[in-house]
Amino acid sequence: MTPNTAVPNITLNNGVEIPQLGFGVFQVPPEETQRIVEDALEAGYRHIDTAAAYRNEAAVGAAIAATGIPREGIFITTKLRNGEQGMAREAFRNSCRELGVDYVDLYLIHWPVPSRNLFPEAWKAMETLHADGEIRAIGVSNFLADHLDTLLQSADVVPAVNQFELHPTFQQSELAAKSRSLGIAVEAYSPLGQGADLNAEPVATAAEKYGVSPAQVVLAWHLSHGTIVIPKSANSARMRDNLAAAGVVLTTEEISGITALESGARIGSDPAVAAHSQM
Ligand code: A2P
Protein backbone atom coordinates (compact mmCIF):
# COMPACT_ATOMS: atom_id res chain seq x y z
CA MET A 1 0.00 0.00 0.00
CA THR A 2 1.74 3.17 -1.19
CA PRO A 3 0.74 6.49 0.35
CA ASN A 4 -0.19 9.09 -2.23
CA THR A 5 2.55 11.65 -2.11
CA ALA A 6 0.96 13.88 -4.75
CA VAL A 7 -1.74 15.25 -2.41
CA PRO A 8 -0.49 18.53 -0.93
CA ASN A 9 -0.96 19.43 2.72
CA ILE A 10 -2.61 22.65 3.87
CA THR A 11 -1.21 24.17 7.07
CA LEU A 12 -4.05 25.13 9.43
CA ASN A 13 -3.94 28.24 11.64
CA ASN A 14 -2.42 26.27 14.54
CA GLY A 15 0.32 24.70 12.42
CA VAL A 16 -1.40 21.30 12.01
CA GLU A 17 -1.14 19.91 8.48
CA ILE A 18 -4.18 18.43 6.72
CA PRO A 19 -4.08 16.56 3.38
CA GLN A 20 -5.98 18.87 1.00
CA LEU A 21 -7.81 16.00 -0.68
CA GLY A 22 -9.58 13.59 1.68
CA PHE A 23 -12.31 10.97 1.55
CA GLY A 24 -15.81 11.72 2.87
CA VAL A 25 -18.23 9.07 4.14
CA PHE A 26 -21.47 11.10 4.38
CA GLN A 27 -24.38 8.87 3.25
CA VAL A 28 -22.13 5.80 3.10
CA PRO A 29 -24.20 3.04 4.76
CA PRO A 30 -22.57 1.70 7.96
CA GLU A 31 -22.57 -1.87 6.61
CA GLU A 32 -20.56 -0.82 3.54
CA THR A 33 -18.29 1.72 5.21
CA GLN A 34 -15.51 -0.62 6.31
CA ARG A 35 -14.99 -2.04 2.81
CA ILE A 36 -15.22 1.41 1.20
CA VAL A 37 -12.77 3.05 3.63
CA GLU A 38 -10.35 0.13 3.28
CA ASP A 39 -10.51 0.64 -0.50
CA ALA A 40 -9.92 4.38 -0.05
CA LEU A 41 -6.88 3.80 2.17
CA GLU A 42 -5.58 1.21 -0.29
CA ALA A 43 -6.02 3.80 -3.07
CA GLY A 44 -3.82 6.19 -1.10
CA TYR A 45 -6.22 8.49 0.78
CA ARG A 46 -4.78 9.53 4.15
CA HIS A 47 -7.57 11.86 5.31
CA ILE A 48 -11.00 10.44 6.24
CA ASP A 49 -13.98 12.66 7.10
CA THR A 50 -16.82 11.16 9.15
CA ALA A 51 -19.33 12.36 11.80
CA ALA A 52 -21.18 10.91 14.76
CA ALA A 53 -24.40 11.62 12.89
CA TYR A 54 -23.35 9.41 9.95
CA ARG A 55 -23.43 6.38 12.28
CA ASN A 56 -20.39 4.89 10.57
CA GLU A 57 -17.53 5.93 12.89
CA ALA A 58 -17.09 2.35 14.16
CA ALA A 59 -16.75 1.06 10.60
CA VAL A 60 -14.21 3.81 9.79
CA GLY A 61 -12.23 2.75 12.86
CA ALA A 62 -12.42 -0.92 11.86
CA ALA A 63 -11.10 -0.08 8.37
CA ILE A 64 -8.19 1.91 9.79
CA ALA A 65 -7.32 -0.90 12.20
CA ALA A 66 -7.57 -3.51 9.41
CA THR A 67 -5.12 -1.70 7.13
CA GLY A 68 -2.41 -1.54 9.77
CA ILE A 69 -1.43 2.00 8.72
CA PRO A 70 -0.01 3.75 11.81
CA ARG A 71 -2.53 6.06 13.50
CA GLU A 72 -0.35 9.13 12.92
CA GLY A 73 -0.33 8.36 9.18
CA ILE A 74 -4.07 9.05 8.84
CA PHE A 75 -5.83 12.39 9.39
CA ILE A 76 -9.24 11.73 10.98
CA THR A 77 -12.06 14.28 11.13
CA THR A 78 -15.28 13.69 13.01
CA LYS A 79 -18.10 15.98 14.13
CA LEU A 80 -20.21 16.81 17.16
CA ARG A 81 -23.82 15.75 16.68
CA ASN A 82 -26.42 18.54 16.90
CA GLY A 83 -28.33 17.02 19.82
CA GLU A 84 -25.11 16.70 21.86
CA GLN A 85 -23.90 20.31 21.84
CA GLY A 86 -24.67 20.54 25.57
CA MET A 87 -22.45 17.52 26.28
CA ALA A 88 -19.56 17.96 23.87
CA ARG A 89 -16.93 16.29 26.06
CA GLU A 90 -18.95 13.09 26.45
CA ALA A 91 -19.88 13.10 22.77
CA PHE A 92 -16.22 13.48 21.79
CA ARG A 93 -15.18 10.59 24.05
CA ASN A 94 -17.89 8.44 22.51
CA SER A 95 -16.63 9.24 19.00
CA CYS A 96 -13.10 8.23 20.08
CA ARG A 97 -14.46 4.94 21.43
CA GLU A 98 -16.38 4.26 18.21
CA LEU A 99 -13.33 5.11 16.08
CA GLY A 100 -10.98 3.15 18.36
CA VAL A 101 -8.58 6.11 18.71
CA ASP A 102 -7.29 8.16 21.63
CA TYR A 103 -7.16 11.45 19.74
CA VAL A 104 -8.84 13.03 16.74
CA ASP A 105 -7.05 15.25 14.21
CA LEU A 106 -9.97 17.59 13.54
CA TYR A 107 -13.24 17.86 15.51
CA LEU A 108 -16.01 20.05 14.11
CA ILE A 109 -19.29 21.43 15.44
CA HIS A 110 -21.49 19.84 12.78
CA TRP A 111 -24.17 22.57 12.50
CA PRO A 112 -24.63 25.81 14.43
CA VAL A 113 -28.33 25.15 15.29
CA PRO A 114 -28.80 28.87 16.09
CA SER A 115 -32.26 28.27 17.57
CA ARG A 116 -30.63 26.54 20.58
CA ASN A 117 -27.61 28.85 20.95
CA LEU A 118 -25.52 26.08 22.48
CA PHE A 119 -22.58 26.22 20.08
CA PRO A 120 -20.54 28.78 22.10
CA GLU A 121 -20.75 26.41 25.10
CA ALA A 122 -19.80 23.41 22.94
CA TRP A 123 -16.84 25.39 21.62
CA LYS A 124 -15.56 26.04 25.16
CA ALA A 125 -15.57 22.27 25.85
CA MET A 126 -13.75 21.65 22.58
CA GLU A 127 -11.15 24.30 23.44
CA THR A 128 -10.38 22.37 26.64
CA LEU A 129 -10.07 19.04 24.79
CA HIS A 130 -7.79 20.77 22.29
CA ALA A 131 -5.64 22.27 25.06
CA ASP A 132 -5.40 18.81 26.65
CA GLY A 133 -4.09 17.34 23.39
CA GLU A 134 -7.08 15.09 22.70
CA ILE A 135 -7.94 17.02 19.52
CA ARG A 136 -5.20 18.40 17.26
CA ALA A 137 -7.42 21.06 15.63
CA ILE A 138 -10.98 22.28 16.27
CA GLY A 139 -13.34 23.80 13.75
CA VAL A 140 -16.89 24.30 12.62
CA SER A 141 -19.16 23.12 9.84
CA ASN A 142 -22.11 24.86 8.18
CA PHE A 143 -21.33 28.13 10.00
CA LEU A 144 -22.63 31.20 8.15
CA ALA A 145 -21.06 34.63 8.69
CA ASP A 146 -23.23 35.59 11.67
CA HIS A 147 -22.57 32.24 13.37
CA LEU A 148 -18.82 32.87 13.02
CA ASP A 149 -19.27 36.37 14.48
CA THR A 150 -21.21 35.02 17.46
CA LEU A 151 -18.66 32.28 18.10
CA LEU A 152 -15.70 34.67 17.95
CA GLN A 153 -17.25 36.91 20.64
CA SER A 154 -16.48 34.26 23.28
CA ALA A 155 -13.89 32.01 21.59
CA ASP A 156 -10.27 31.88 22.70
CA VAL A 157 -9.33 29.67 19.76
CA VAL A 158 -10.21 30.75 16.20
CA PRO A 159 -11.67 27.75 14.31
CA ALA A 160 -9.07 26.04 12.12
CA VAL A 161 -11.65 25.03 9.49
CA ASN A 162 -15.15 25.88 8.28
CA GLN A 163 -16.60 22.97 6.31
CA PHE A 164 -19.66 23.83 4.22
CA GLU A 165 -21.45 23.01 0.96
CA LEU A 166 -19.29 24.32 -1.86
CA HIS A 167 -19.20 23.27 -5.50
CA PRO A 168 -19.28 25.09 -8.87
CA THR A 169 -23.03 25.76 -8.85
CA PHE A 170 -23.13 26.77 -5.15
CA GLN A 171 -19.91 28.44 -4.05
CA GLN A 172 -20.82 30.63 -1.03
CA SER A 173 -17.93 32.84 -2.13
CA GLU A 174 -18.58 35.60 0.46
CA LEU A 175 -18.55 33.04 3.27
CA ALA A 176 -15.36 31.50 1.89
CA ALA A 177 -13.70 34.93 1.70
CA LYS A 178 -14.80 35.84 5.23
CA SER A 179 -13.59 32.50 6.61
CA ARG A 180 -10.22 32.89 4.90
CA SER A 181 -9.84 36.49 6.08
CA LEU A 182 -10.22 35.20 9.66
CA GLY A 183 -7.53 32.56 9.09
CA ILE A 184 -10.12 29.78 8.87
CA ALA A 185 -9.41 27.19 6.13
CA VAL A 186 -12.32 26.44 3.81
CA GLU A 187 -13.33 22.81 3.38
CA ALA A 188 -15.88 21.86 0.71
CA TYR A 189 -18.47 19.16 1.26
CA SER A 190 -20.44 17.83 -1.70
CA PRO A 191 -17.50 19.13 -3.81
CA LEU A 192 -18.90 17.47 -6.95
CA GLY A 193 -22.40 18.84 -6.28
CA GLN A 194 -23.21 15.19 -5.45
CA GLY A 195 -22.36 14.43 -9.08
CA ALA A 196 -24.67 17.07 -10.53
CA ASP A 197 -21.96 19.58 -11.51
CA LEU A 198 -20.02 17.12 -13.65
CA ASN A 199 -21.94 17.65 -16.89
CA ALA A 200 -21.45 21.42 -17.16
CA GLU A 201 -19.91 22.59 -20.43
CA PRO A 202 -16.67 24.20 -19.18
CA VAL A 203 -16.02 21.11 -17.07
CA ALA A 204 -16.54 18.74 -19.99
CA THR A 205 -14.39 20.88 -22.33
CA ALA A 206 -11.44 20.93 -19.92
CA ALA A 207 -11.82 17.19 -19.23
CA GLU A 208 -11.64 16.45 -22.94
CA LYS A 209 -8.66 18.77 -23.47
CA TYR A 210 -6.57 17.12 -20.74
CA GLY A 211 -7.91 13.57 -21.21
CA VAL A 212 -9.10 13.48 -17.58
CA SER A 213 -12.51 12.95 -15.98
CA PRO A 214 -15.03 15.74 -15.24
CA ALA A 215 -14.68 14.94 -11.52
CA GLN A 216 -10.93 15.52 -11.71
CA VAL A 217 -11.56 18.89 -13.36
CA VAL A 218 -14.01 19.99 -10.64
CA LEU A 219 -11.65 18.82 -7.88
CA ALA A 220 -8.69 20.57 -9.56
CA TRP A 221 -10.81 23.76 -9.61
CA HIS A 222 -11.32 23.43 -5.83
CA LEU A 223 -7.63 22.72 -5.20
CA SER A 224 -6.65 25.80 -7.23
CA HIS A 225 -8.53 27.95 -4.68
CA GLY A 226 -6.73 26.38 -1.71
CA THR A 227 -9.94 24.65 -0.66
CA ILE A 228 -9.82 21.31 1.19
CA VAL A 229 -12.06 18.72 -0.53
CA ILE A 230 -13.61 15.45 0.63
CA PRO A 231 -15.24 13.76 -2.39
CA LYS A 232 -16.94 10.46 -1.77
CA SER A 233 -17.30 7.45 -4.00
CA ALA A 234 -18.37 3.92 -3.27
CA ASN A 235 -16.50 2.77 -6.37
CA SER A 236 -12.77 2.12 -6.10
CA ALA A 237 -11.98 3.20 -9.68
CA ARG A 238 -13.72 6.54 -9.09
CA MET A 239 -11.96 6.92 -5.71
CA ARG A 240 -8.61 6.58 -7.49
CA ASP A 241 -9.77 8.89 -10.25
CA ASN A 242 -10.67 11.57 -7.68
CA LEU A 243 -7.39 11.23 -5.81
CA ALA A 244 -5.45 11.75 -9.04
CA ALA A 245 -7.07 15.22 -9.39
CA ALA A 246 -4.13 16.49 -7.34
CA GLY A 247 -2.07 16.21 -10.53
CA VAL A 248 -4.44 18.23 -12.77
CA VAL A 249 -3.62 21.92 -13.38
CA LEU A 250 -6.19 24.20 -15.06
CA THR A 251 -5.58 27.53 -16.80
CA THR A 252 -6.86 30.80 -15.32
CA GLU A 253 -9.51 30.93 -18.07
CA GLU A 254 -10.72 27.41 -17.33
CA ILE A 255 -10.93 28.23 -13.61
CA SER A 256 -12.96 31.39 -14.37
CA GLY A 257 -15.27 29.46 -16.71
CA ILE A 258 -16.08 26.97 -13.94
CA THR A 259 -16.50 29.77 -11.37
CA ALA A 260 -19.12 31.30 -13.71
CA LEU A 261 -21.34 28.22 -13.15
CA GLU A 262 -22.60 29.70 -9.84
CA SER A 263 -26.39 29.35 -9.73
CA GLY A 264 -27.19 29.93 -6.05
CA ALA A 265 -28.87 26.52 -5.80
CA ARG A 266 -28.14 24.79 -2.49
CA ILE A 267 -28.42 20.98 -2.39
CA GLY A 268 -28.26 20.39 1.37
CA SER A 269 -29.94 21.97 4.39
CA ASP A 270 -29.81 25.69 5.11
CA PRO A 271 -27.71 26.20 8.29
CA ALA A 272 -29.83 29.22 9.28
CA VAL A 273 -32.81 26.96 9.90
CA ALA A 274 -31.40 23.42 10.21
CA ALA A 275 -32.80 21.95 13.42
CA HIS A 276 -30.93 19.91 16.01
CA SER A 277 -33.12 16.93 15.30
CA GLN A 278 -31.89 16.77 11.71
CA MET A 279 -28.46 15.36 12.49
P1 A2P B 1 -20.36 6.81 -6.73
O1 A2P B 1 -20.29 6.60 -5.24
O2 A2P B 1 -21.23 5.80 -7.41
O3 A2P B 1 -18.99 6.94 -7.35
P2 A2P B 1 -20.03 14.51 -3.61
O4 A2P B 1 -18.69 14.09 -3.12
O5 A2P B 1 -20.09 15.88 -4.21
O6 A2P B 1 -21.11 14.31 -2.58
O7 A2P B 1 -20.40 13.54 -4.83
C1 A2P B 1 -20.60 12.16 -4.62
C2 A2P B 1 -21.39 11.60 -5.77
O8 A2P B 1 -20.61 11.73 -6.98
C3 A2P B 1 -21.69 10.14 -5.60
O9 A2P B 1 -22.97 9.91 -6.16
C4 A2P B 1 -20.61 9.43 -6.42
O10 A2P B 1 -21.11 8.23 -6.97
C5 A2P B 1 -20.34 10.44 -7.52
N1 A2P B 1 -18.94 10.42 -7.92
C6 A2P B 1 -17.87 10.44 -7.11
N2 A2P B 1 -16.73 10.44 -7.82
C7 A2P B 1 -17.09 10.42 -9.12
C8 A2P B 1 -16.36 10.41 -10.34
N3 A2P B 1 -15.03 10.41 -10.36
N4 A2P B 1 -17.08 10.39 -11.49
C9 A2P B 1 -18.42 10.37 -11.48
N5 A2P B 1 -19.17 10.38 -10.38
C10 A2P B 1 -18.51 10.41 -9.19
Residues whose N, C-alpha, C, O or C-beta is under 5 A from the ligand:
A	BS01	A2P	S190 P191 L192 G193 Q194 G195 A215 I230 P231 K232 S233 A234 N235 R238 D241 N242
